[in-house]
Amino acid sequence: MIMKARQLRNLPVETRSGQHLGRLVDVELDVETQTIVTFIVRPGRLAQQLTRSELRIHRSQVVSLSPERLVVEDAAGQAASEPRRARPGLAKDVAPVIPAESS
């Protein structure tokens, strides 16, 4: 089956067990292989939107994709229910490295 990009936008996303995760808002492509690598999902409920950023689902977690919905493994839903944490390794989280003076 072939789907157009506009058919993917706002597609409902749920886990295999039926938990609604949100709506598909974007995808990331590997330009070398011309394949979708990551599906980006916006949480569905307002409260979840305020407490959690977008969910990134790797293509290996996708169970099925149809014009009606994107179904992912339940593990993707469990990761989605965890609270958002600060991302380590960002420049603002790390003290600058100052080289020692040689003597």
Residue frames as qw, qx, qy, qz and C-alpha x, y, z in Angstrom:
[[0.000, 0.890, 0.456, 0.000, 0.00, 0.00, 0.00],
 [0.393, 0.235, -0.004, 0.889, 1.20, 3.49, -0.78],
 [0.200, -0.843, -0.456, 0.204, 0.21, 6.44, 1.40],
 [0.295, 0.717, 0.003, 0.632, 0.84, 10.13, 0.85],
 [0.328, 0.078, -0.502, 0.796, 2.51, 12.24, 3.53],
 [0.336, -0.261, 0.059, -0.903, -0.68, 14.24, 4.08],
 [0.778, -0.273, -0.461, -0.328, -2.51, 10.99, 4.95],
 [0.640, -0.074, -0.598, 0.476, -0.05, 10.42, 7.80],
 [0.026, 0.277, -0.279, 0.919, -0.55, 13.83, 9.39],
 [0.504, -0.226, 0.296, -0.779, -2.83, 13.64, 12.47],
 [0.708, -0.020, -0.673, -0.214, -3.17, 9.86, 12.16],
 [0.711, -0.590, 0.179, -0.339, -4.25, 8.37, 15.53],
 [0.429, 0.420, -0.768, 0.225, -1.48, 6.42, 17.27],
 [0.777, -0.446, 0.173, -0.410, -2.22, 3.64, 19.74],
 [0.196, -0.456, 0.866, -0.061, -0.47, 0.71, 21.35],
 [0.341, 0.016, -0.899, -0.275, -1.17, -2.91, 20.51],
 [0.132, -0.338, -0.855, 0.371, -3.30, -3.13, 23.68],
 [0.006, -0.743, -0.591, -0.313, -5.41, -0.14, 22.59],
 [0.338, -0.685, -0.228, 0.604, -3.91, 2.70, 24.68],
 [0.384, 0.865, 0.198, 0.255, -4.28, 5.99, 22.78],
 [0.642, -0.256, -0.030, 0.722, -0.91, 7.77, 22.62],
 [0.017, 0.665, -0.007, -0.747, -1.80, 10.78, 20.50],
 [0.673, 0.706, 0.189, -0.112, -1.58, 11.83, 16.87],
 [0.738, 0.046, 0.283, 0.611, 1.21, 11.53, 14.34],
 [0.065, 0.934, 0.072, -0.344, 2.64, 14.98, 13.64],
 [0.284, 0.812, -0.472, -0.195, 5.85, 14.27, 11.74],
 [0.982, 0.001, 0.096, 0.165, 8.35, 11.65, 10.59],
 [0.180, -0.781, 0.508, 0.315, 12.11, 11.60, 10.28],
 [0.896, 0.441, -0.016, -0.045, 13.61, 10.15, 7.11],
 [0.605, -0.421, 0.482, 0.473, 16.99, 8.61, 6.42],
 [0.457, 0.754, -0.146, -0.449, 17.84, 10.32, 3.14],
 [0.004, -0.493, 0.828, 0.267, 20.46, 7.73, 2.20],
 [0.147, 0.100, 0.983, 0.042, 18.07, 4.78, 2.39],
 [0.349, -0.159, -0.338, -0.860, 14.90, 6.81, 1.73],
 [0.494, -0.376, -0.783, -0.028, 13.09, 5.19, 4.68],
 [0.441, -0.743, -0.002, -0.503, 11.15, 6.46, 7.67],
 [0.438, 0.214, -0.721, 0.492, 13.27, 6.08, 10.80],
 [0.089, -0.220, -0.669, 0.705, 11.19, 7.79, 13.50],
 [0.183, -0.658, -0.582, -0.442, 7.51, 8.63, 13.93],
 [0.105, 0.066, -0.402, 0.907, 6.87, 11.76, 16.02],
 [0.317, -0.576, -0.727, -0.199, 3.65, 11.72, 18.05],
 [0.143, -0.382, 0.235, -0.882, 1.98, 14.58, 19.93],
 [0.006, -0.188, -0.886, 0.423, 0.22, 13.41, 23.12],
 [0.118, -0.491, -0.720, -0.476, -3.56, 13.39, 22.86],
 [0.352, -0.789, -0.500, 0.053, -4.83, 14.93, 26.07],
 [0.067, 0.898, -0.081, 0.428, -4.21, 18.51, 27.10],
 [0.638, -0.724, 0.258, -0.059, -2.81, 17.51, 30.50],
 [0.885, -0.057, 0.286, 0.363, -0.36, 15.14, 28.84],
 [0.520, 0.700, 0.098, 0.479, 0.68, 17.85, 26.38],
 [0.187, -0.917, 0.166, -0.310, 1.58, 20.11, 29.28],
 [0.685, -0.605, 0.407, -0.020, 3.68, 17.50, 31.09],
 [0.737, -0.104, 0.578, 0.334, 5.35, 15.69, 28.22],
 [0.161, 0.582, -0.424, -0.675, 6.97, 16.65, 24.99],
 [0.770, 0.360, -0.304, -0.430, 6.48, 14.82, 21.72],
 [0.813, -0.228, 0.536, -0.017, 6.98, 11.07, 21.70],
 [0.344, 0.613, -0.619, -0.351, 9.52, 9.62, 19.29],
 [0.877, -0.021, 0.446, -0.176, 8.79, 6.08, 18.12],
 [0.097, -0.468, 0.765, 0.432, 11.40, 4.14, 16.17],
 [0.663, 0.237, -0.416, -0.575, 10.13, 2.22, 13.15],
 [0.342, 0.134, -0.925, 0.095, 11.15, -1.07, 14.82],
 [0.163, 0.150, 0.733, -0.644, 8.33, -0.47, 17.37],
 [0.533, 0.210, -0.135, -0.808, 5.63, -0.17, 14.69],
 [0.504, 0.106, 0.846, -0.137, 3.18, -3.08, 14.53],
 [0.384, 0.515, 0.689, 0.336, 1.02, -1.77, 11.70],
 [0.022, 0.381, -0.054, -0.923, 0.31, 1.34, 9.67],
 [0.236, 0.519, 0.776, 0.268, -2.98, 1.91, 7.85],
 [0.010, 0.482, 0.242, 0.842, -5.01, 4.90, 6.67],
 [0.549, -0.687, -0.371, -0.298, -6.99, 4.58, 9.93],
 [0.584, -0.789, 0.180, -0.070, -4.20, 4.33, 12.57],
 [0.435, 0.556, -0.658, 0.263, -0.60, 3.66, 13.51],
 [0.874, -0.461, -0.046, -0.146, -0.27, 0.78, 15.98],
 [0.269, 0.661, -0.624, 0.318, 2.93, 0.44, 18.02],
 [0.600, -0.073, -0.749, 0.272, 4.30, -2.01, 20.58],
 [0.529, -0.773, -0.343, -0.072, 3.04, -1.61, 24.14],
 [0.665, -0.303, -0.121, 0.672, 6.56, -0.72, 25.28],
 [0.219, 0.364, 0.193, 0.884, 6.28, 2.53, 23.30],
 [0.400, -0.710, -0.337, -0.472, 3.20, 3.42, 25.37],
 [0.730, -0.551, -0.264, 0.306, 5.01, 2.68, 28.64],
 [0.510, -0.010, 0.010, 0.860, 7.82, 5.02, 27.66],
 [0.038, -0.549, -0.312, -0.775, 5.17, 7.63, 26.84],
 [0.546, -0.726, -0.369, -0.195, 3.67, 7.47, 30.33],
 [0.661, -0.290, -0.246, 0.648, 6.96, 8.33, 32.04],
 [0.048, -0.950, -0.141, 0.275, 7.36, 11.98, 33.05],
 [0.568, 0.742, -0.107, 0.339, 9.58, 14.17, 30.93],
 [0.703, -0.554, 0.018, 0.445, 13.11, 14.48, 32.28],
 [0.059, 0.892, -0.313, -0.320, 15.89, 16.91, 31.55],
 [0.905, 0.398, -0.068, 0.132, 18.04, 15.66, 28.72],
 [0.609, -0.628, 0.269, 0.404, 21.62, 15.16, 29.88],
 [0.647, 0.052, 0.449, 0.614, 24.40, 16.26, 27.64],
 [0.254, 0.875, 0.295, 0.288, 22.94, 19.56, 26.53],
 [0.445, 0.441, -0.215, 0.749, 25.37, 22.46, 26.63],
 [0.314, -0.655, 0.110, -0.679, 23.44, 24.26, 29.37],
 [0.884, -0.432, -0.048, -0.171, 23.61, 21.15, 31.61],
 [0.893, 0.007, -0.092, 0.440, 27.36, 20.69, 31.33],
 [0.330, -0.850, 0.123, 0.392, 30.10, 22.80, 32.86],
 [0.569, 0.784, -0.246, -0.014, 32.50, 24.17, 30.27],
 [0.908, -0.140, 0.033, 0.393, 35.85, 22.42, 29.95],
 [0.044, 0.967, -0.252, -0.008, 38.77, 24.75, 30.56],
 [0.858, 0.284, -0.307, 0.297, 42.14, 23.38, 29.44],
 [0.667, -0.664, 0.006, 0.339, 44.87, 23.34, 32.06],
 [0.235, 0.922, -0.308, -0.022, 47.77, 25.67, 31.48],
 [0.925, 0.099, -0.181, 0.319, 51.01, 23.93, 30.69],
 [0.359, -0.907, 0.190, 0.109, 54.06, 24.89, 32.72]]
